[in-house]
């Protein structure tokens, strides 16, 4: 993998990991459309993958540093302002990570292998767009803020996140849609989605570390470059998305839904024509 390929994949990873348009789906479809043959069993691919995930996680930690600092204060300093609300939010974030952590550990490789065909990923990307569109159309009956989120709501959002184990479904998109449907506004749904993403992305990278050590733990300049690009793009993406959801509350999912339906359909036609 050369610098151009690594940079483009890292750019796509950094943007699509947070935008509700499926990073895994794009990672499957884009190389197929460009005719790239990337050997995922090569010694350099695993460090590339780990560093990209870590770059994204660091960007999220930095962007939401105030939230994580507030969580730490609420846990360690019981009398801090808003401690009870912050502990409640932190608890729901942890609950929402459980389904994806458990099901991911058990079925991730099987699901990715079963749905990894580019044509399948393109079709599921269309379905991802339809689900986002449907979520925007179905207004929640009850409105609630993050602190008022119940544990079963957080668990339901966590199960929505599990759909992203299949290439084409967006992790952020499904968790945002789930959060919106249980009563959060778009901005709070996005915030909860990104907070939940951090331990999941870190965990995904950490799980690959033992394999990386077996290979000698060598990080090439290409892998490090990809990590920096992914991190910068993820930070910018988080900033853009939080502003977007704050300013476009009624139908904030619409552009991403239309993009997924259009991009998935075009990719499917091109792949079927080959």
C-alpha positions as CSV (number, residue, x, y, z in Angstrom):
1,X,0.0,0.0,0.0
2,X,1.5,3.4,-1.0
3,X,1.0,6.8,0.6
4,X,-1.7,7.8,-1.8
5,X,-3.8,4.7,-1.1
6,X,-3.2,4.9,2.6
7,X,-4.0,8.6,2.7
8,X,-7.3,8.2,0.7
9,X,-8.4,5.3,2.9
10,X,-7.6,7.2,6.0
11,X,-9.4,10.3,4.7
12,X,-12.5,8.1,4.1
13,X,-12.1,6.4,7.5
14,X,-11.8,9.7,9.4
15,X,-14.9,11.1,7.7
16,X,-17.2,8.1,7.3
17,X,-16.5,6.8,10.8
18,X,-18.5,9.7,12.2
19,X,-20.7,10.8,9.4
20,X,-23.7,8.4,9.3
21,X,-22.7,6.9,6.0
22,X,-20.8,3.7,7.0
23,X,-17.0,3.7,7.1
24,X,-16.9,-0.1,6.7
25,X,-19.2,0.0,3.7
26,X,-17.0,2.6,2.0
27,X,-13.8,0.6,2.9
28,X,-15.3,-2.4,1.1
29,X,-16.8,-0.5,-1.9
30,X,-14.1,2.1,-2.7
31,X,-11.2,-0.3,-3.4
32,X,-13.5,-2.5,-5.5
33,X,-14.6,0.5,-7.6
34,X,-11.0,1.7,-8.0
35,X,-9.7,-1.8,-8.8
36,X,-7.3,-1.8,-5.9
37,X,-6.1,-5.2,-4.6
38,X,-5.2,-4.7,-0.9
39,X,-3.8,-7.8,0.8
40,X,-5.3,-7.7,4.3
41,X,-3.0,-10.6,5.3
42,X,0.2,-8.6,4.5
43,X,2.4,-7.7,7.5
44,X,1.8,-3.9,6.9
45,X,-2.0,-4.0,6.9
46,X,-2.6,-4.7,10.6
47,X,-0.5,-1.8,11.9
48,X,-2.3,0.4,9.3
49,X,-5.7,-0.7,10.6
50,X,-4.7,-0.2,14.3
51,X,-3.1,3.2,13.8
52,X,-6.1,4.5,11.9
53,X,-8.5,3.4,14.6
54,X,-6.3,4.9,17.3
55,X,-6.1,8.2,15.3
56,X,-9.9,8.3,15.2
57,X,-10.2,7.5,18.9
58,X,-7.7,10.2,19.9
59,X,-9.6,12.8,17.8
60,X,-12.8,11.9,19.6
61,X,-11.2,12.0,23.0
62,X,-9.8,15.4,22.3
63,X,-13.0,16.8,20.8
64,X,-15.1,15.5,23.7
65,X,-12.4,16.0,26.4
66,X,-14.7,18.3,28.4
67,X,-17.3,15.5,28.6
68,X,-14.8,12.9,29.7
69,X,-13.3,15.3,32.2
70,X,-16.8,15.9,33.6
71,X,-17.4,12.2,33.9
72,X,-14.2,11.7,35.8
73,X,-15.0,14.5,38.2
74,X,-18.5,13.2,38.7
75,X,-17.1,9.7,39.6
76,X,-14.2,10.8,41.7
77,X,-15.6,14.0,43.2
78,X,-19.1,13.2,44.3
79,X,-19.9,16.8,45.2
80,X,-18.9,18.3,41.8
81,X,-21.6,20.4,40.0
82,X,-24.0,18.3,38.0
83,X,-22.3,15.1,39.3
84,X,-25.4,13.0,39.4
85,X,-26.4,13.9,35.8
86,X,-22.9,13.3,34.5
87,X,-22.7,9.9,36.3
88,X,-26.0,9.0,34.8
89,X,-24.8,9.9,31.3
90,X,-21.5,8.0,31.7
91,X,-23.4,4.9,32.9
92,X,-25.7,5.0,29.9
93,X,-22.6,5.3,27.6
94,X,-21.1,2.2,29.2
95,X,-24.4,0.3,28.9
96,X,-24.7,1.2,25.2
97,X,-21.2,-0.3,24.5
98,X,-22.1,-3.7,25.9
99,X,-24.1,-5.2,23.0
100,X,-21.6,-4.2,20.3
101,X,-18.7,-5.4,22.5
102,X,-20.2,-8.8,23.2
103,X,-21.7,-9.5,19.7
104,X,-18.7,-8.0,18.0
105,X,-16.3,-10.4,19.9
106,X,-18.6,-13.4,19.0
107,X,-19.7,-12.7,15.5
108,X,-17.8,-9.8,13.9
109,X,-15.5,-11.8,11.7
110,X,-18.4,-14.1,10.6
111,X,-20.6,-11.2,9.7
112,X,-18.0,-9.3,7.9
113,X,-17.0,-12.4,5.9
114,X,-20.6,-13.1,5.1
115,X,-21.5,-9.6,3.9
116,X,-18.1,-8.4,2.7
117,X,-18.9,-8.6,-1.0
118,X,-18.8,-5.0,-2.5
119,X,-22.2,-5.5,-4.2
120,X,-23.8,-6.6,-0.9
121,X,-22.2,-3.6,1.0
122,X,-23.6,-1.2,-1.7
123,X,-27.1,-2.7,-1.3
124,X,-26.9,-2.4,2.5
125,X,-25.7,1.2,2.2
126,X,-28.9,2.0,0.3
127,X,-30.8,0.3,3.2
128,X,-28.8,2.4,5.7
129,X,-30.1,5.5,3.9
130,X,-33.6,4.3,4.0
131,X,-33.4,3.7,7.7
132,X,-32.0,7.2,8.3
133,X,-34.8,8.7,6.2
134,X,-37.5,6.7,8.1
135,X,-36.0,7.8,11.4
136,X,-36.3,11.5,10.4
137,X,-39.9,10.9,9.3
138,X,-40.9,9.2,12.5
139,X,-40.9,11.9,15.2
140,X,-40.3,10.7,18.8
141,X,-43.4,10.9,21.0
142,X,-41.5,11.9,24.1
143,X,-38.6,14.4,24.2
144,X,-35.8,13.8,26.8
145,X,-32.2,15.0,27.4
146,X,-29.2,12.7,27.9
147,X,-29.5,12.7,31.7
148,X,-33.1,11.5,31.5
149,X,-32.2,8.6,29.2
150,X,-33.2,5.3,30.8
151,X,-31.0,2.2,30.9
152,X,-33.2,0.3,28.5
153,X,-33.0,3.2,26.0
154,X,-29.2,3.0,26.2
155,X,-29.3,-0.7,25.7
156,X,-31.6,-0.3,22.7
157,X,-29.2,2.2,21.2
158,X,-26.4,-0.3,21.8
159,X,-28.2,-3.0,19.9
160,X,-28.7,-0.5,17.0
161,X,-25.0,-0.1,17.0
162,X,-24.6,-3.8,16.4
163,X,-26.0,-3.4,12.8
164,X,-22.6,-1.7,11.9
165,X,-20.9,-5.1,12.2
166,X,-22.4,-5.6,8.7
167,X,-20.6,-3.5,6.0
168,X,-22.9,-0.8,4.7
169,X,-24.7,0.0,8.0
170,X,-23.3,3.0,9.7
171,X,-22.4,2.7,13.4
172,X,-22.9,6.4,14.1
173,X,-26.0,6.5,11.8
174,X,-27.8,3.6,13.6
175,X,-26.9,4.9,17.1
176,X,-28.0,8.4,16.2
177,X,-31.3,7.1,14.7
178,X,-31.8,5.0,17.8
179,X,-31.2,7.9,20.1
180,X,-33.5,10.1,18.1
181,X,-36.3,7.6,18.2
182,X,-36.2,7.2,22.0
183,X,-36.6,10.9,22.4
184,X,-33.2,12.7,22.1
185,X,-32.9,15.6,19.8
186,X,-30.4,15.2,16.9
187,X,-27.6,17.0,18.7
188,X,-27.8,14.9,21.8
189,X,-28.2,11.8,19.8
190,X,-25.0,12.6,17.9
191,X,-23.2,13.5,21.1
192,X,-24.2,10.2,22.7
193,X,-23.2,8.3,19.5
194,X,-19.7,9.8,19.5
195,X,-19.2,9.3,23.2
196,X,-20.2,5.6,22.8
197,X,-17.9,5.3,19.7
198,X,-14.8,6.1,21.7
199,X,-14.5,3.0,23.9
200,X,-15.7,0.8,20.9
201,X,-13.0,2.2,18.6
202,X,-10.3,2.0,21.2
203,X,-11.4,-1.6,22.0
204,X,-11.3,-2.6,18.3
205,X,-7.7,-1.3,18.1
206,X,-6.6,-2.9,21.4
207,X,-8.0,-6.3,20.4
208,X,-5.6,-6.2,17.4
209,X,-2.6,-5.4,19.5
210,X,-1.7,-9.0,20.4
211,X,-1.7,-9.9,16.6
212,X,0.4,-6.8,16.0
213,X,3.0,-7.8,18.6
214,X,3.3,-11.3,17.0
215,X,4.2,-9.5,13.8
216,X,6.9,-7.6,15.6
217,X,4.9,-4.4,16.3
218,X,6.5,-2.5,13.4
219,X,4.7,0.7,12.4
220,X,5.6,1.9,9.0
221,X,5.7,5.5,7.9
222,X,2.6,4.8,5.8
223,X,0.6,3.5,8.8
224,X,1.6,6.5,10.9
225,X,0.7,8.8,8.1
226,X,-2.7,7.2,7.8
227,X,-3.3,7.5,11.6
228,X,-2.6,11.3,11.5
229,X,-4.8,11.8,8.5
230,X,-7.7,9.7,10.0
231,X,-7.4,11.6,13.3
232,X,-7.4,15.1,11.7
233,X,-10.4,14.2,9.5
234,X,-12.3,12.7,12.5
235,X,-11.8,15.8,14.6
236,X,-13.0,18.0,11.7
237,X,-15.9,15.6,11.1
238,X,-17.0,15.7,14.7
239,X,-16.9,19.6,14.7
240,X,-18.9,19.9,11.5
241,X,-21.5,17.3,12.5
242,X,-22.2,18.7,15.9
243,X,-22.7,22.1,14.4
244,X,-24.9,20.7,11.7
245,X,-27.2,18.8,14.1
246,X,-27.4,21.8,16.3
247,X,-28.6,24.0,13.4
248,X,-30.8,21.6,11.5
249,X,-32.9,19.9,14.1
250,X,-36.1,19.0,12.3
251,X,-34.7,16.9,9.5
252,X,-31.0,16.6,10.1
253,X,-30.6,13.1,8.8
254,X,-32.0,13.8,5.3
255,X,-28.8,14.8,3.4
256,X,-27.0,11.7,4.7
257,X,-29.9,9.5,3.9
258,X,-30.1,10.8,0.3
259,X,-26.3,10.4,0.0
260,X,-26.4,6.7,1.1
261,X,-29.2,5.9,-1.2
262,X,-27.6,7.6,-4.2
263,X,-24.0,6.4,-3.5
264,X,-25.1,2.9,-2.8
265,X,-27.3,2.7,-5.9
266,X,-24.6,4.1,-8.2
267,X,-21.9,1.8,-6.7
268,X,-24.3,-1.2,-7.1
269,X,-25.0,-0.4,-10.8
270,X,-21.2,0.1,-11.5
271,X,-20.3,-3.1,-9.7
272,X,-23.1,-5.1,-11.4
273,X,-21.9,-3.8,-14.8
274,X,-18.5,-5.3,-14.4
